[in-house]
Amino acid sequence: MSSKASSLIRPESSGFKLSLLSAGHFLNDLYASFLPTFIPTLISKLQITMTQAGFLSTFLGIIHIIVQPVIGYMSDRSANSWLIVWGPVMTCLGASMIPLSPSYGMALLFVGVWAFGSAMFHPQGHGGVGHVVPRERLTVSLALFAVAGTAGTTVSPLFAVALVNTVGYRLMPVAALIPVILLGLFIKKTMPSISHQSGDAITPQKGLLVTMKSVFMTIYPVLAISTVRDTTSQGVRMFIPIRIAAEGGDIGAVGTVLFLIMLFSTIGMVVVGRMADRWGKKRILMAGMLVSPVFLIAGLFFSGWVSVLLFLVGTVTISSTMPITAAIGQEMTPDSRGMSSSIVMGLSWGLANMMMAPFGKIGDLFGIQATFAVVALLPFLSLPFFLVRRFREADVS
């Protein structure tokens, strides 16, 4: 084994720690699609309405918006790895218990456990990357971390179905917990604390609300750009199945398109991460926000697979910028990386999900084409925030 390869697997190496954080991200997000996978089961079993079923997802987003900043603050005050150990355990337990819910109230409880666990993991997971890798490798490292989560989300529905087919609903939580607990024990043994390759301290001296306000006032342009980005990509993923179905496509076509969006977004994150580290984060981020609407707008003037292809390219282009905004947010607030990650990643994702209902209303009133027109133009709303003085003058490499 070469000295370079052996250095990457040493417990004290940044590569080893990044691998552990990424493995945790994969397992945590492996349960991300359990809820939509089992929604038909819940509707049939509990006799709930579509509105009640939809509120389960809304409830998930609300918890993320409320909990993530608090957890981010906690992760910045301690290098202990307990959040990244216990977060995936709670995520797994809550998600795998959802189809066993005897009532709607219990379904909300299990969704809450899942959401709380996921909200525990992500701030320290994202923030931890910024502490264990050198600054010059931050963006590409965050891209690899994000890819691991996206890979988990991609195989989540298949994993859920496989568990039910092999062990059944009752034993599913037990089987699902085994890999999560094993990884947690391994992390606790080999990485009991998250040390800092970047040289940044992680102990804020101020209280929660003061720290939250300070971080928010520093990175609000990044939050705005991230929210526009997440709203655009979520909007396409939410409504492109309706457009495909309206043009005669079946569920197989819908699944194929959604899979391709996730697959190429995963690849794009790594490519864009390397480009950002080489040519500058702000430059590549702005390029993504300018190029994406060109393809999305072009998709409005075509139909069939040409339109789908254009929407796919536009969505992948903008989704691939996620590691850049995460890196910029952390570099602008190096003493509060967890808090920054919770705002740039968690809050923006929650706000984006809350916009899906108004987009749906636009579609009800004016048609699906009107919804896609709004979504296609959204990236342009981010451009003024690139001119904000705080963002322009930020020391971001």
ABEGO torsion letter per residue (X at the ends): XBAAAAAAABAABAAAAAAAAAAAAAAAAAAAAAAAAAAAAAAAAAGBBAAAAAAAAAAAAAAAAAAAAAAAAAAAABABAAAAAAAAAAAAAAAAAAAABABAAAAAAAAAAAAAAAAAAAAAAAAAAAAABBAAAAAAAAAAAAAAAAAAAAAAAAAAAAAAAAAEAAAAAAAAAAAAAAAAAAAAAABABBBBAAGBBABBABBAAAAAAAAAAAAAAAAAAAAAAAAAAAAAAAAAAAAAAAAGBBAAAAAAAAAAAAAAAAAAAAAAAAAAAAAEAAAAAAAAAAAAAAAAAAAAABBEAAAAAAAAAAAAAAAAAAAAAAAAAAAABAABAAAAAAAAAAAAAAAAAAAAAAAAAAAAAAEAAAAAAAAAAAAAAAAAAAABAAAAABBBX
